[in-house]
């Protein structure tokens, strides 16, 4: 198995965090439940008309769905931060892993957030760009696909975009 590419990209931006940590966790899990429903529709559409863009959207929604299926493994609370891990396993080709991390109240700038691409599957690359929002693009060697958008003010509103 080829070693997964670990990106050293770390993009820092400030987010407005409201509510208790438990409330935030519940909202991320709810986003995962929403993704599970969205996946059913996407699979039907993809089966009728398979294409790269739909495939990428399904990958991102699958990653969000993991938050609802495995919250104890994909939502990590530490003293200084909370991490929300979006992960999708590509089997022998590796894993897509995007981490959204919020600093806790005891940090100098509570609510400061990071987006980090920890790994992408074999044959792919990912780019983080900003034009007001934080955009993540996938590259399959032929074309760039804008696949995920983290709004500047709140990563919880991240959405698949194509």
N, C-alpha and C positions, 0 to 999 in steps of 0.2 A: 504494500500500500504506500503510495507516495505521501510523503510528509505534507501535512496541510500547511498552506501558506499562512504565516502569522503577520498580520498587518501591524505596523507601528504607528498607524494613523490614529491620532487622538485629537478630537476636535472639542474645544471648550466653548461652551456658551452658557448664558444665564437663563434660568427658567423661573417662572413664578410658580411656586409650589404652595398649594392651599390644602388645608385639612390635616388630619392626623395621618401618621404613617400607615396605620391599619386601613384607613379610608383609601389611601393611594393604592395599597396592595389590592383591595377589593375592586377598584376601578381597572387595574391592569388585568386582573383575572376576568372581569366582565368583558374586556376587550378580547381576551382569549376565547370566551364563549361565543362572542359575535363572530370571530374568525372561523370557528368550527361551522357555524351556519353558512357563512359566506363560501367556505370551501365546497360545500355540497353543490351550490349553484355554479361555482367555477369549474368543478369537475364535469358537470353536465355540459357546460359550454365548451370546455376543452375537448371532450370526447367527440363532439360534433364537428369541431374545427380546431385541430391541434396547431398551436403556433408558439413561438418562443415567448412572446409577450405574456400570453395567458399562463404559460408555464412558470415564468418568474413571479407573477402575481400569486399563483398557487403556493409557491415556495414561501413567500413572505407570510401569507395567511396561515400556512402550516406552522411557521415559526411562532406566530402569535398564539395559535391554538395550543401550543405546548405550555403556555403560561396557565391555561385553565386545567390542562391534564396533569401537569407536574409542578404545581406552584412551589412546593418545598425545595425542589431542585433548581428551579429557574428564577426564583425571587430570593435573593440573598441579602439578608439584613446584617449589617455590621455596625459597630459603634460609630463609625465616621460616615457611612454611606449605605444606600440601598441600591442593589443592582438588579436590573430586569434583563434577563438573557433571552434573546430570540435565537433559537437554534433549530436547524433542519439537517437531518442526517441523509447524506447522499450515498450511504453504503461504502463500497470500496473506493469511491471518489473523494471521500472526506466529508467535512461538515461546514455548513455556513453558521457562523456564530457572530451575532451583533449584540453588544452590551450597551445598555442605556443605564447610566449611574447617576444618582442624585446624592449630593452631600447632605449630611444630617444637620440638625439644629446646632450641635456643638462645634461645628466648623466655622471658620471666620466668615464665610459667605454661604450661609445655608441656602439650599435650593440651586446652587451652581450644579450644572449637569454636564456630563460627558457622553459622547457617542464613540464607541471603539469597535472596529472590526477586528475580531480576534482570529478568525479563520474563514477562508472561502474554499469551496471544493476545487479539485483538480480541473484545470482547463478554464477557470474563471479568474477574473480580477475584479476588484471593487474600488470605487473612487468615492470619497466624501467631498462634496462641494457645498458652497453656501451662496444663496442669493436671497437672503431674508430668512429662509427656512434651511434646514440641513438636509441635503439631498444625497442619497446613496445610489450610485449607478453600478450596474453589472456590465462587464465586457466579456463577450464570448469569443473574441478574436475577430469578429466581423462587424459588430455593431454595439453601441452603448445603449443600455436600457435604463431609464430612470425608474427604479423599482420601489424606493421607500423614501418617504418624506417625514422628517421630524420637524413639526412647527417650532419655531424659535422659542415660543413662550411655554410649550409643554410637550414633552416627549410622549405623554400618554395619548396624544392625538395623532401619533404617527400613523401613516396610512400607506398602503400599497398604491403606487402610482405608475400608470403606463399610458 
